[in-house]
Amino acid sequence: MTPRERQIAQLVSEGLTNKEIATRLVIAPRTAEGHVQRILTKLGFSSRAQIAAWYVSGQQVRELPIPSN
């Protein structure tokens, strides 16, 4: 996971929406949404709550390999 994705995960764990994350990091809301989607994909999660739980638990979940097509 990239440093930016970890930063996004931290903000998700704080309960921020994509729009709030975008404002905080001075990026477009769609960019924030893309980061969140990549985090979900990499970790095999389906919800922001799972990202938050992963982040606050010390980020010990191993990333899933992304298949190349």
PyMOL Python script that loads the backbone (N, CA, C, O; Angstrom):
from pymol import cmd

cmd.read_pdbstr("""\
ATOM      1  N   MET A   1       0.838  -1.164   0.000  1.00  0.00           N
ATOM      2  CA  MET A   1       0.000   0.000   0.000  1.00  0.00           C
ATOM      3  C   MET A   1       0.893   1.241   0.000  1.00  0.00           C
ATOM      4  O   MET A   1       1.920   1.287   0.677  1.00  0.00           O
ATOM      5  N   THR A   2       0.487   2.220  -0.757  1.00  0.00           N
ATOM      6  CA  THR A   2       1.299   3.431  -0.860  1.00  0.00           C
ATOM      7  C   THR A   2       1.136   4.293   0.393  1.00  0.00           C
ATOM      8  O   THR A   2       0.159   4.151   1.129  1.00  0.00           O
ATOM      9  N   PRO A   3       2.092   5.181   0.629  1.00  0.00           N
ATOM     10  CA  PRO A   3       1.947   6.103   1.760  1.00  0.00           C
ATOM     11  C   PRO A   3       0.653   6.931   1.672  1.00  0.00           C
ATOM     12  O   PRO A   3       0.020   7.190   2.695  1.00  0.00           O
ATOM     13  N   ARG A   4       0.263   7.340   0.475  1.00  0.00           N
ATOM     14  CA  ARG A   4      -0.965   8.119   0.305  1.00  0.00           C
ATOM     15  C   ARG A   4      -2.187   7.278   0.669  1.00  0.00           C
ATOM     16  O   ARG A   4      -3.120   7.778   1.296  1.00  0.00           O
ATOM     17  N   GLU A   5      -2.184   6.001   0.277  1.00  0.00           N
ATOM     18  CA  GLU A   5      -3.297   5.122   0.620  1.00  0.00           C
ATOM     19  C   GLU A   5      -3.389   4.922   2.134  1.00  0.00           C
ATOM     20  O   GLU A   5      -4.488   4.864   2.685  1.00  0.00           O
ATOM     21  N   ARG A   6      -2.252   4.816   2.800  1.00  0.00           N
ATOM     22  CA  ARG A   6      -2.270   4.712   4.264  1.00  0.00           C
ATOM     23  C   ARG A   6      -2.823   5.990   4.887  1.00  0.00           C
ATOM     24  O   ARG A   6      -3.554   5.947   5.876  1.00  0.00           O
ATOM     25  N   GLN A   7      -2.465   7.124   4.295  1.00  0.00           N
ATOM     26  CA  GLN A   7      -2.987   8.399   4.778  1.00  0.00           C
ATOM     27  C   GLN A   7      -4.509   8.459   4.605  1.00  0.00           C
ATOM     28  O   GLN A   7      -5.226   8.906   5.500  1.00  0.00           O
ATOM     29  N   ILE A   8      -4.985   8.009   3.458  1.00  0.00           N
ATOM     30  CA  ILE A   8      -6.426   7.966   3.196  1.00  0.00           C
ATOM     31  C   ILE A   8      -7.094   7.014   4.188  1.00  0.00           C
ATOM     32  O   ILE A   8      -8.155   7.329   4.727  1.00  0.00           O
ATOM     33  N   ALA A   9      -6.488   5.863   4.432  1.00  0.00           N
ATOM     34  CA  ALA A   9      -7.052   4.896   5.389  1.00  0.00           C
ATOM     35  C   ALA A   9      -7.173   5.521   6.775  1.00  0.00           C
ATOM     36  O   ALA A   9      -8.160   5.297   7.475  1.00  0.00           O
ATOM     37  N   GLN A  10      -6.183   6.292   7.168  1.00  0.00           N
ATOM     38  CA  GLN A  10      -6.246   6.961   8.462  1.00  0.00           C
ATOM     39  C   GLN A  10      -7.438   7.917   8.509  1.00  0.00           C
ATOM     40  O   GLN A  10      -8.165   7.955   9.501  1.00  0.00           O
ATOM     41  N   LEU A  11      -7.639   8.682   7.445  1.00  0.00           N
ATOM     42  CA  LEU A  11      -8.750   9.635   7.422  1.00  0.00           C
ATOM     43  C   LEU A  11     -10.093   8.917   7.381  1.00  0.00           C
ATOM     44  O   LEU A  11     -11.061   9.377   7.986  1.00  0.00           O
ATOM     45  N   VAL A  12     -10.157   7.788   6.669  1.00  0.00           N
ATOM     46  CA  VAL A  12     -11.378   6.978   6.684  1.00  0.00           C
ATOM     47  C   VAL A  12     -11.646   6.505   8.112  1.00  0.00           C
ATOM     48  O   VAL A  12     -12.791   6.509   8.566  1.00  0.00           O
ATOM     49  N   SER A  13     -10.596   6.101   8.814  1.00  0.00           N
ATOM     50  CA  SER A  13     -10.773   5.619  10.194  1.00  0.00           C
ATOM     51  C   SER A  13     -11.238   6.725  11.134  1.00  0.00           C
ATOM     52  O   SER A  13     -11.808   6.446  12.188  1.00  0.00           O
ATOM     53  N   GLU A  14     -10.999   7.974  10.759  1.00  0.00           N
ATOM     54  CA  GLU A  14     -11.469   9.119  11.540  1.00  0.00           C
ATOM     55  C   GLU A  14     -12.920   9.469  11.200  1.00  0.00           C
ATOM     56  O   GLU A  14     -13.510  10.366  11.802  1.00  0.00           O
ATOM     57  N   GLY A  15     -13.487   8.748  10.225  1.00  0.00           N
ATOM     58  CA  GLY A  15     -14.888   8.951   9.875  1.00  0.00           C
ATOM     59  C   GLY A  15     -15.134   9.992   8.798  1.00  0.00           C
ATOM     60  O   GLY A  15     -16.276  10.398   8.582  1.00  0.00           O
ATOM     61  N   LEU A  16     -14.076  10.433   8.114  1.00  0.00           N
ATOM     62  CA  LEU A  16     -14.248  11.439   7.076  1.00  0.00           C
ATOM     63  C   LEU A  16     -14.868  10.845   5.819  1.00  0.00           C
ATOM     64  O   LEU A  16     -14.609   9.693   5.469  1.00  0.00           O
ATOM     65  N   THR A  17     -15.686  11.641   5.150  1.00  0.00           N
ATOM     66  CA  THR A  17     -16.253  11.253   3.859  1.00  0.00           C
ATOM     67  C   THR A  17     -15.219  11.516   2.772  1.00  0.00           C
ATOM     68  O   THR A  17     -14.195  12.150   3.025  1.00  0.00           O
ATOM     69  N   ASN A  18     -15.485  11.028   1.562  1.00  0.00           N
ATOM     70  CA  ASN A  18     -14.565  11.293   0.450  1.00  0.00           C
ATOM     71  C   ASN A  18     -14.416  12.797   0.227  1.00  0.00           C
ATOM     72  O   ASN A  18     -13.314  13.281  -0.032  1.00  0.00           O
ATOM     73  N   LYS A  19     -15.512  13.531   0.327  1.00  0.00           N
ATOM     74  CA  LYS A  19     -15.453  14.981   0.135  1.00  0.00           C
ATOM     75  C   LYS A  19     -14.594  15.644   1.210  1.00  0.00           C
ATOM     76  O   LYS A  19     -13.807  16.544   0.916  1.00  0.00           O
ATOM     77  N   GLU A  20     -14.747  15.200   2.448  1.00  0.00           N
ATOM     78  CA  GLU A  20     -13.942  15.755   3.543  1.00  0.00           C
ATOM     79  C   GLU A  20     -12.466  15.391   3.392  1.00  0.00           C
ATOM     80  O   GLU A  20     -11.587  16.206   3.672  1.00  0.00           O
ATOM     81  N   ILE A  21     -12.203  14.172   2.952  1.00  0.00           N
ATOM     82  CA  ILE A  21     -10.817  13.755   2.695  1.00  0.00           C
ATOM     83  C   ILE A  21     -10.221  14.622   1.601  1.00  0.00           C
ATOM     84  O   ILE A  21      -9.086  15.085   1.719  1.00  0.00           O
ATOM     85  N   ALA A  22     -10.981  14.840   0.539  1.00  0.00           N
ATOM     86  CA  ALA A  22     -10.516  15.658  -0.576  1.00  0.00           C
ATOM     87  C   ALA A  22     -10.182  17.075  -0.114  1.00  0.00           C
ATOM     88  O   ALA A  22      -9.156  17.636  -0.498  1.00  0.00           O
ATOM     89  N   THR A  23     -11.047  17.639   0.703  1.00  0.00           N
ATOM     90  CA  THR A  23     -10.812  18.993   1.215  1.00  0.00           C
ATOM     91  C   THR A  23      -9.559  19.028   2.071  1.00  0.00           C
ATOM     92  O   THR A  23      -8.728  19.927   1.935  1.00  0.00           O
ATOM     93  N   ARG A  24      -9.427  18.054   2.947  1.00  0.00           N
ATOM     94  CA  ARG A  24      -8.276  18.012   3.857  1.00  0.00           C
ATOM     95  C   ARG A  24      -6.959  17.886   3.085  1.00  0.00           C
ATOM     96  O   ARG A  24      -5.966  18.520   3.443  1.00  0.00           O
ATOM     97  N   LEU A  25      -6.951  17.064   2.023  1.00  0.00           N
ATOM     98  CA  LEU A  25      -5.711  16.795   1.290  1.00  0.00           C
ATOM     99  C   LEU A  25      -5.548  17.645   0.031  1.00  0.00           C
ATOM    100  O   LEU A  25      -4.560  17.514  -0.691  1.00  0.00           O
ATOM    101  N   VAL A  26      -6.519  18.509  -0.223  1.00  0.00           N
ATOM    102  CA  VAL A  26      -6.522  19.374  -1.403  1.00  0.00           C
ATOM    103  C   VAL A  26      -6.400  18.532  -2.681  1.00  0.00           C
ATOM    104  O   VAL A  26      -5.521  18.749  -3.514  1.00  0.00           O
ATOM    105  N   ILE A  27      -7.308  17.574  -2.799  1.00  0.00           N
ATOM    106  CA  ILE A  27      -7.418  16.741  -3.991  1.00  0.00           C
ATOM    107  C   ILE A  27      -8.885  16.722  -4.409  1.00  0.00           C
ATOM    108  O   ILE A  27      -9.753  17.160  -3.655  1.00  0.00           O
ATOM    109  N   ALA A  28      -9.155  16.222  -5.587  1.00  0.00           N
ATOM    110  CA  ALA A  28     -10.534  16.123  -6.056  1.00  0.00           C
ATOM    111  C   ALA A  28     -11.263  15.007  -5.307  1.00  0.00           C
ATOM    112  O   ALA A  28     -10.657  13.998  -4.946  1.00  0.00           O
ATOM    113  N   PRO A  29     -12.566  15.189  -5.075  1.00  0.00           N
ATOM    114  CA  PRO A  29     -13.325  14.112  -4.416  1.00  0.00           C
ATOM    115  C   PRO A  29     -13.237  12.782  -5.162  1.00  0.00           C
ATOM    116  O   PRO A  29     -13.196  11.726  -4.531  1.00  0.00           O
ATOM    117  N   ARG A  30     -13.207  12.819  -6.497  1.00  0.00           N
ATOM    118  CA  ARG A  30     -13.085  11.566  -7.271  1.00  0.00           C
ATOM    119  C   ARG A  30     -11.735  10.907  -7.032  1.00  0.00           C
ATOM    120  O   ARG A  30     -11.631   9.680  -7.053  1.00  0.00           O
ATOM    121  N   THR A  31     -10.706  11.706  -6.805  1.00  0.00           N
ATOM    122  CA  THR A  31      -9.386  11.142  -6.497  1.00  0.00           C
ATOM    123  C   THR A  31      -9.435  10.435  -5.147  1.00  0.00           C
ATOM    124  O   THR A  31      -8.906   9.333  -4.997  1.00  0.00           O
ATOM    125  N   ALA A  32     -10.069  11.070  -4.169  1.00  0.00           N
ATOM    126  CA  ALA A  32     -10.228  10.443  -2.849  1.00  0.00           C
ATOM    127  C   ALA A  32     -11.012   9.142  -2.985  1.00  0.00           C
ATOM    128  O   ALA A  32     -10.652   8.126  -2.391  1.00  0.00           O
ATOM    129  N   GLU A  33     -12.083   9.181  -3.767  1.00  0.00           N
ATOM    130  CA  GLU A  33     -12.898   7.978  -3.988  1.00  0.00           C
ATOM    131  C   GLU A  33     -12.064   6.868  -4.625  1.00  0.00           C
ATOM    132  O   GLU A  33     -12.179   5.705  -4.239  1.00  0.00           O
ATOM    133  N   GLY A  34     -11.235   7.219  -5.587  1.00  0.00           N
ATOM    134  CA  GLY A  34     -10.366   6.227  -6.232  1.00  0.00           C
ATOM    135  C   GLY A  34      -9.394   5.593  -5.251  1.00  0.00           C
ATOM    136  O   GLY A  34      -9.162   4.384  -5.287  1.00  0.00           O
ATOM    137  N   HIS A  35      -8.827   6.412  -4.373  1.00  0.00           N
ATOM    138  CA  HIS A  35      -7.912   5.874  -3.358  1.00  0.00           C
ATOM    139  C   HIS A  35      -8.645   4.883  -2.450  1.00  0.00           C
ATOM    140  O   HIS A  35      -8.133   3.805  -2.148  1.00  0.00           O
ATOM    141  N   VAL A  36      -9.845   5.264  -2.023  1.00  0.00           N
ATOM    142  CA  VAL A  36     -10.619   4.381  -1.147  1.00  0.00           C
ATOM    143  C   VAL A  36     -10.923   3.069  -1.868  1.00  0.00           C
ATOM    144  O   VAL A  36     -10.803   1.995  -1.279  1.00  0.00           O
ATOM    145  N   GLN A  37     -11.314   3.150  -3.129  1.00  0.00           N
ATOM    146  CA  GLN A  37     -11.617   1.936  -3.887  1.00  0.00           C
ATOM    147  C   GLN A  37     -10.385   1.039  -4.026  1.00  0.00           C
ATOM    148  O   GLN A  37     -10.492  -0.182  -3.912  1.00  0.00           O
ATOM    149  N   ARG A  38      -9.220   1.636  -4.269  1.00  0.00           N
ATOM    150  CA  ARG A  38      -7.990   0.833  -4.378  1.00  0.00           C
ATOM    151  C   ARG A  38      -7.651   0.164  -3.048  1.00  0.00           C
ATOM    152  O   ARG A  38      -7.201  -0.981  -3.024  1.00  0.00           O
ATOM    153  N   ILE A  39      -7.864   0.877  -1.946  1.00  0.00           N
ATOM    154  CA  ILE A  39      -7.627   0.283  -0.623  1.00  0.00           C
ATOM    155  C   ILE A  39      -8.553  -0.917  -0.421  1.00  0.00           C
ATOM    156  O   ILE A  39      -8.113  -1.983   0.012  1.00  0.00           O
ATOM    157  N   LEU A  40      -9.832  -0.735  -0.735  1.00  0.00           N
ATOM    158  CA  LEU A  40     -10.793  -1.836  -0.594  1.00  0.00           C
ATOM    159  C   LEU A  40     -10.357  -3.044  -1.419  1.00  0.00           C
ATOM    160  O   LEU A  40     -10.396  -4.180  -0.947  1.00  0.00           O
ATOM    161  N   THR A  41      -9.944  -2.783  -2.650  1.00  0.00           N
ATOM    162  CA  THR A  41      -9.521  -3.871  -3.547  1.00  0.00           C
ATOM    163  C   THR A  41      -8.264  -4.562  -3.027  1.00  0.00           C
ATOM    164  O   THR A  41      -8.205  -5.790  -2.961  1.00  0.00           O
ATOM    165  N   LYS A  42      -7.268  -3.776  -2.661  1.00  0.00           N
ATOM    166  CA  LYS A  42      -6.003  -4.350  -2.205  1.00  0.00           C
ATOM    167  C   LYS A  42      -6.173  -5.214  -0.955  1.00  0.00           C
ATOM    168  O   LYS A  42      -5.499  -6.232  -0.799  1.00  0.00           O
ATOM    169  N   LEU A  43      -7.071  -4.802  -0.077  1.00  0.00           N
ATOM    170  CA  LEU A  43      -7.234  -5.524   1.181  1.00  0.00           C
ATOM    171  C   LEU A  43      -8.357  -6.557   1.133  1.00  0.00           C
ATOM    172  O   LEU A  43      -8.549  -7.311   2.088  1.00  0.00           O
ATOM    173  N   GLY A  44      -9.094  -6.595   0.036  1.00  0.00           N
ATOM    174  CA  GLY A  44     -10.175  -7.553  -0.088  1.00  0.00           C
ATOM    175  C   GLY A  44     -11.371  -7.203   0.784  1.00  0.00           C
ATOM    176  O   GLY A  44     -12.121  -8.083   1.205  1.00  0.00           O
ATOM    177  N   PHE A  45     -11.544  -5.913   1.052  1.00  0.00           N
ATOM    178  CA  PHE A  45     -12.636  -5.441   1.901  1.00  0.00           C
ATOM    179  C   PHE A  45     -13.797  -4.956   1.045  1.00  0.00           C
ATOM    180  O   PHE A  45     -13.652  -4.731  -0.157  1.00  0.00           O
ATOM    181  N   SER A  46     -14.957  -4.797   1.690  1.00  0.00           N
ATOM    182  CA  SER A  46     -16.133  -4.307   0.978  1.00  0.00           C
ATOM    183  C   SER A  46     -16.745  -3.069   1.619  1.00  0.00           C
ATOM    184  O   SER A  46     -17.758  -2.563   1.137  1.00  0.00           O
ATOM    185  N   SER A  47     -16.142  -2.571   2.706  1.00  0.00           N
ATOM    186  CA  SER A  47     -16.724  -1.394   3.358  1.00  0.00           C
ATOM    187  C   SER A  47     -15.653  -0.507   3.975  1.00  0.00           C
ATOM    188  O   SER A  47     -14.546  -0.947   4.287  1.00  0.00           O
ATOM    189  N   ARG A  48     -16.023   0.755   4.138  1.00  0.00           N
ATOM    190  CA  ARG A  48     -15.146   1.724   4.796  1.00  0.00           C
ATOM    191  C   ARG A  48     -14.918   1.324   6.260  1.00  0.00           C
ATOM    192  O   ARG A  48     -13.845   1.562   6.813  1.00  0.00           O
ATOM    193  N   ALA A  49     -15.929   0.721   6.874  1.00  0.00           N
ATOM    194  CA  ALA A  49     -15.784   0.283   8.269  1.00  0.00           C
ATOM    195  C   ALA A  49     -14.654  -0.732   8.401  1.00  0.00           C
ATOM    196  O   ALA A  49     -13.927  -0.728   9.394  1.00  0.00           O
ATOM    197  N   GLN A  50     -14.509  -1.593   7.408  1.00  0.00           N
ATOM    198  CA  GLN A  50     -13.414  -2.574   7.442  1.00  0.00           C
ATOM    199  C   GLN A  50     -12.062  -1.872   7.327  1.00  0.00           C
ATOM    200  O   GLN A  50     -11.099  -2.268   7.984  1.00  0.00           O
ATOM    201  N   ILE A  51     -11.987  -0.831   6.494  1.00  0.00           N
ATOM    202  CA  ILE A  51     -10.745  -0.059   6.390  1.00  0.00           C
ATOM    203  C   ILE A  51     -10.420   0.553   7.747  1.00  0.00           C
ATOM    204  O   ILE A  51      -9.282   0.476   8.212  1.00  0.00           O
ATOM    205  N   ALA A  52     -11.420   1.160   8.381  1.00  0.00           N
ATOM    206  CA  ALA A  52     -11.216   1.795   9.681  1.00  0.00           C
ATOM    207  C   ALA A  52     -10.744   0.785  10.724  1.00  0.00           C
ATOM    208  O   ALA A  52      -9.810   1.059  11.478  1.00  0.00           O
ATOM    209  N   ALA A  53     -11.384  -0.371  10.767  1.00  0.00           N
ATOM    210  CA  ALA A  53     -10.999  -1.403  11.738  1.00  0.00           C
ATOM    211  C   ALA A  53      -9.577  -1.880  11.482  1.00  0.00           C
ATOM    212  O   ALA A  53      -8.806  -2.084  12.419  1.00  0.00           O
ATOM    213  N   TRP A  54      -9.230  -2.057  10.203  1.00  0.00           N
ATOM    214  CA  TRP A  54      -7.879  -2.471   9.840  1.00  0.00           C
ATOM    215  C   TRP A  54      -6.865  -1.432  10.287  1.00  0.00           C
ATOM    216  O   TRP A  54      -5.821  -1.770  10.845  1.00  0.00           O
ATOM    217  N   TYR A  55      -7.172  -0.182  10.043  1.00  0.00           N
ATOM    218  CA  TYR A  55      -6.223   0.880  10.379  1.00  0.00           C
ATOM    219  C   TYR A  55      -6.001   0.969  11.888  1.00  0.00           C
ATOM    220  O   TYR A  55      -4.860   1.028  12.346  1.00  0.00           O
ATOM    221  N   VAL A  56      -7.082   0.980  12.656  1.00  0.00           N
ATOM    222  CA  VAL A  56      -6.926   1.138  14.104  1.00  0.00           C
ATOM    223  C   VAL A  56      -6.354  -0.106  14.773  1.00  0.00           C
ATOM    224  O   VAL A  56      -5.849  -0.029  15.893  1.00  0.00           O
ATOM    225  N   SER A  57      -6.428  -1.257  14.095  1.00  0.00           N
ATOM    226  CA  SER A  57      -5.867  -2.479  14.675  1.00  0.00           C
ATOM    227  C   SER A  57      -4.374  -2.615  14.405  1.00  0.00           C
ATOM    228  O   SER A  57      -3.765  -3.615  14.786  1.00  0.00           O
ATOM    229  N   GLY A  58      -3.789  -1.641  13.766  1.00  0.00           N
ATOM    230  CA  GLY A  58      -2.348  -1.678  13.547  1.00  0.00           C
ATOM    231  C   GLY A  58      -1.949  -2.096  12.151  1.00  0.00           C
ATOM    232  O   GLY A  58      -0.767  -2.323  11.892  1.00  0.00           O
ATOM    233  N   GLN A  59      -2.904  -2.204  11.248  1.00  0.00           N
ATOM    234  CA  GLN A  59      -2.627  -2.459   9.836  1.00  0.00           C
ATOM    235  C   GLN A  59      -1.871  -3.766   9.612  1.00  0.00           C
ATOM    236  O   GLN A  59      -0.916  -3.814   8.836  1.00  0.00           O
ATOM    237  N   GLN A  60      -2.299  -4.811  10.288  1.00  0.00           N
ATOM    238  CA  GLN A  60      -1.606  -6.092  10.191  1.00  0.00           C
ATOM    239  C   GLN A  60      -2.144  -7.015   9.102  1.00  0.00           C
ATOM    240  O   GLN A  60      -1.573  -8.077   8.858  1.00  0.00           O
ATOM    241  N   VAL A  61      -3.236  -6.623   8.444  1.00  0.00           N
ATOM    242  CA  VAL A  61      -3.814  -7.465   7.393  1.00  0.00           C
ATOM    243  C   VAL A  61      -2.914  -7.406   6.169  1.00  0.00           C
ATOM    244  O   VAL A  61      -2.484  -6.329   5.756  1.00  0.00           O
ATOM    245  N   ARG A  62      -2.638  -8.538   5.607  1.00  0.00           N
ATOM    246  CA  ARG A  62      -1.794  -8.583   4.407  1.00  0.00           C
ATOM    247  C   ARG A  62      -2.612  -8.196   3.189  1.00  0.00           C
ATOM    248  O   ARG A  62      -3.776  -8.575   3.060  1.00  0.00           O
ATOM    249  N   GLU A  63      -1.994  -7.445   2.307  1.00  0.00           N
ATOM    250  CA  GLU A  63      -2.659  -7.054   1.073  1.00  0.00           C
ATOM    251  C   GLU A  63      -2.828  -8.255   0.168  1.00  0.00           C
ATOM    252  O   GLU A  63      -1.970  -9.137   0.135  1.00  0.00           O
ATOM    253  N   LEU A  64      -3.921  -8.295  -0.562  1.00  0.00           N
ATOM    254  CA  LEU A  64      -4.150  -9.332  -1.543  1.00  0.00           C
ATOM    255  C   LEU A  64      -3.450  -8.968  -2.844  1.00  0.00           C
ATOM    256  O   LEU A  64      -3.419  -7.790  -3.202  1.00  0.00           O
ATOM    257  N   PRO A  65      -2.890  -9.930  -3.563  1.00  0.00           N
ATOM    258  CA  PRO A  65      -2.277  -9.605  -4.839  1.00  0.00           C
ATOM    259  C   PRO A  65      -3.352  -9.150  -5.835  1.00  0.00           C
ATOM    260  O   PRO A  65      -4.453  -9.700  -5.880  1.00  0.00           O
ATOM    261  N   ILE A  66      -3.009  -8.153  -6.615  1.00  0.00           N
ATOM    262  CA  ILE A  66      -3.938  -7.669  -7.630  1.00  0.00           C
ATOM    263  C   ILE A  66      -3.655  -8.409  -8.931  1.00  0.00           C
ATOM    264  O   ILE A  66      -2.541  -8.346  -9.451  1.00  0.00           O
ATOM    265  N   PRO A  67      -4.665  -9.117  -9.464  1.00  0.00           N
ATOM    266  CA  PRO A  67      -4.439  -9.880 -10.684  1.00  0.00           C
ATOM    267  C   PRO A  67      -4.142  -8.947 -11.855  1.00  0.00           C
ATOM    268  O   PRO A  67      -4.737  -7.876 -11.973  1.00  0.00           O
ATOM    269  N   SER A  68      -3.240  -9.352 -12.698  1.00  0.00           N
ATOM    270  CA  SER A  68      -2.934  -8.563 -13.894  1.00  0.00           C
ATOM    271  C   SER A  68      -3.733  -9.117 -15.057  1.00  0.00           C
ATOM    272  O   SER A  68      -3.743 -10.322 -15.309  1.00  0.00           O
ATOM    273  N   ASN A  69      -4.393  -8.228 -15.752  1.00  0.00           N
ATOM    274  CA  ASN A  69      -5.225  -8.649 -16.902  1.00  0.00           C
ATOM    275  C   ASN A  69      -4.636  -8.125 -18.174  1.00  0.00           C
ATOM    276  O   ASN A  69      -5.180  -8.365 -19.252  1.00  0.00           O
TER     277      ASN A  69
END
""", "prot")
cmd.dss("prot")
cmd.show_as("cartoon", "prot")
cmd.util.cbc("prot")
cmd.orient("prot")
